[in-house]
Amino acid sequence: MSDKSEKGLPKHYVSIRERFEEYGSAISDLGRTVRENGPIDEKNSQLIQLAASAAIRSEGAVHSHGKQALQNGASPDEVYQTLLLLTSTIGFPNVAAAISWIDDLFED
């Protein structure tokens, strides 16, 4: 059984959004508002969020932001470099884990 919904979103995330509609809408609106109201383009926004996701060791968020970065024009090399740049900040083991999660995107 997959932990992904039909839309490719984690089932738990979808469940929370469905159970708490106003909360889910607020979270979506916040992310969209922040991305749309500044000088950073979508590709770089996703790469920044990818780095933050790796720093907090969130496998789901690394998958999500890595995929969105690629869909918004980032090359695989840019995605991997984003993670490699974190080595002196979050340490090799955390970077290695994040790289393995990005590798998952290319196995499908």
Buried (B, 14 or more C-beta within 10 A) or exposed (E): EEEBBEEEBBEEBBEBBEEEEEEBEEBEEEEEEEBEEEEEEBBBBBBBBBBBBBBEBBBBBBBBBBBBBBEBEBEEEBBBEBBEEBEEEBEEEBBEBBBEBBEEBEEE
